[in-house]
Amino acid sequence: MNEKIEYLRKFNKSARLMQLDEISDTYIDMIPDIWRDIFSENNAKNRIQKVLENWRKYSGRELSITISYLYENLENIELLEIEGRHSTRYSILYTIKKPNNEICYYEGRNPKEKFHNDELEQNWSMFPESIQQFYENVHNGFYYYASVSMGLLPFEFIPFLGDDDFDWSIINDLKEPLQIDLNTSFGFFSNGMGSYIAIDYNNCSDVNATFWSAKTQPKYNINFWDHVDEWIVIGFE
């Protein structure tokens, strides 16, 4: 346990794993009811079963490969407390076994967290219902803990692609006309190397998405969930 805490604190100095007996009505306004139910279980297998049932309930079709992998390789879940930029936050820490038997940690943030992303919040109702379902009922982002990448980003880190701070040099080298409006597009999934799976909320019927990068040609009209599901599992491995 000490080794795990040392690892977690390399990236978040205030990281703390809460004991099961700490998770009570004290946190009723801070975490979802389902989380309190999950962490009322003393047995790790029962906690895992309940958390994955919640995944299946809201995103079973969209993230079927990810969920299957977690059923086979999820070793434990714990409630993680971190003093964040805005306030103390609570997440579920996923301990996942890789094919080589090494362990990796993923963070699933609290769906009750505030947006801390004004541009996204103003347009949230425009995005596909399946994306809203995941963020509002499963996790506000689910990603590799150490790098906040290879997964769905939390609200505060989802980039607005039309932000003037971005230098999308690829625009000058496009081989065909730009097919999305950067001023209505957000990058929900990050691979940690400057590439995103992005949604243009004015062009997202059937969860239509774009692979967007500063360095490579965009790929349009891809299915958001198919690519997110595949890439998350690539990150696990």
Backbone hydrogen bonds, N-H to C=O, Kabsch-Sander energy under -0.5 kcal/mol:
donor,donor_aa,acceptor,acceptor_aa,energy
5,I,1,M,-2.4
6,E,2,N,-2.4
7,Y,3,E,-2.0
8,L,4,K,-2.7
9,R,5,I,-2.3
10,K,6,E,-0.6
10,K,7,Y,-1.2
11,F,7,Y,-0.5
11,F,8,L,-1.1
12,N,8,L,-1.6
15,A,12,N,-2.2
16,R,81,E,-1.9
18,M,16,R,-0.6
18,M,79,L,-2.7
22,E,19,Q,-1.9
23,I,19,Q,-0.7
23,I,20,L,-1.0
24,S,22,E,-1.2
27,Y,24,S,-1.9
28,I,25,D,-1.8
30,M,27,Y,-1.5
31,I,27,Y,-1.9
35,W,32,P,-0.6
36,R,32,P,-1.5
37,D,33,D,-2.0
38,I,34,I,-2.6
39,F,35,W,-2.8
40,S,37,D,-1.1
41,E,38,I,-1.4
47,R,43,N,-1.8
48,I,44,A,-2.6
49,Q,45,K,-2.4
50,K,46,N,-2.1
51,V,47,R,-2.4
52,L,48,I,-2.3
53,E,49,Q,-1.7
54,N,50,K,-1.5
55,W,51,V,-1.6
56,R,52,L,-2.6
57,K,53,E,-2.2
58,Y,54,N,-1.7
59,S,55,W,-3.2
60,G,56,R,-1.3
63,L,59,S,-2.7
64,S,61,R,-0.8
67,I,63,L,-2.6
68,S,64,S,-2.2
69,Y,65,I,-2.3
70,L,66,T,-2.4
71,Y,67,I,-2.3
72,E,68,S,-1.5
73,N,69,Y,-2.2
74,L,70,L,-2.4
75,E,73,N,-0.6
75,E,95,T,-3.1
76,N,95,T,-1.2
78,E,93,L,-1.7
80,L,78,E,-0.6
80,L,91,S,-3.3
81,E,16,R,-3.2
82,I,89,R,-2.4
84,G,82,I,-1.0
84,G,87,S,-1.9
89,R,82,I,-3.6
91,S,80,L,-2.4
92,I,108,G,-2.8
93,L,78,E,-3.2
93,L,91,S,-0.6
94,Y,92,I,-0.6
94,Y,106,Y,-3.3
95,T,76,N,-2.6
95,T,93,L,-0.6
96,I,94,Y,-0.7
96,I,104,C,-2.8
97,K,73,N,-2.8
98,K,102,E,-3.4
101,N,98,K,-2.4
104,C,96,I,-2.6
106,Y,94,Y,-2.1
107,E,143,Y,-2.8
108,G,92,I,-2.6
109,R,107,E,-0.6
109,R,141,G,-1.9
110,N,90,Y,-0.9
113,E,110,N,-1.9
121,E,117,N,-2.7
122,Q,118,D,-2.3
123,N,119,E,-0.7
123,N,120,L,-0.9
124,W,120,L,-0.5
124,W,121,E,-1.0
126,M,123,N,-2.1
127,F,124,W,-1.6
131,I,128,P,-0.8
132,Q,128,P,-1.9
133,Q,129,E,-2.9
134,F,130,S,-1.7
135,Y,131,I,-2.3
136,E,132,Q,-2.4
137,N,133,Q,-1.5
138,V,134,F,-2.5
139,H,134,F,-1.6
140,N,109,R,-1.7
141,G,139,H,-1.8
142,F,152,L,-1.5
143,Y,107,E,-1.8
144,Y,149,S,-2.6
145,Y,105,Y,-2.5
147,S,144,Y,-0.7
148,V,144,Y,-2.0
149,S,144,Y,-0.7
150,M,190,S,-1.8
151,G,190,S,-1.0
152,L,142,F,-1.5
153,L,188,F,-3.0
157,F,154,P,-2.0
158,I,154,P,-0.7
158,I,155,F,-1.4
161,L,159,P,-0.8
161,L,185,S,-2.0
162,G,182,L,-0.8
162,G,185,S,-0.5
163,D,160,F,-2.0
166,F,163,D,-1.8
168,W,166,F,-0.7
169,S,167,D,-1.9
171,I,168,W,-1.8
172,N,169,S,-1.2
173,D,170,I,-1.8
174,L,171,I,-0.9
182,L,180,I,-0.7
184,T,181,D,-2.1
185,S,182,L,-1.2
186,F,199,I,-2.1
187,G,159,P,-2.1
188,F,186,F,-0.9
188,F,197,I,-1.3
189,F,197,I,-1.4
190,S,151,G,-1.6
191,N,195,S,-1.8
196,Y,212,W,-3.1
197,I,189,F,-1.7
198,A,196,Y,-0.7
198,A,210,T,-3.2
199,I,186,F,-2.6
201,Y,184,T,-2.4
201,Y,199,I,-0.7
203,N,200,D,-2.8
207,V,204,C,-1.3
208,N,205,S,-1.0
209,A,222,I,-2.6
210,T,198,A,-2.2
211,F,219,K,-2.7
212,W,196,Y,-2.9
212,W,210,T,-0.7
214,A,194,G,-0.9
219,K,211,F,-1.6
220,Y,218,P,-0.5
222,I,209,A,-2.2
224,F,207,V,-2.6
224,F,222,I,-0.6
227,H,223,N,-1.9
228,V,224,F,-2.4
229,D,225,W,-2.9
230,E,226,D,-1.8
231,W,227,H,-2.6
232,I,228,V,-2.5
233,V,229,D,-1.4
234,I,230,E,-1.9
235,G,231,W,-2.1
236,F,232,I,-1.7
237,E,233,V,-1.6
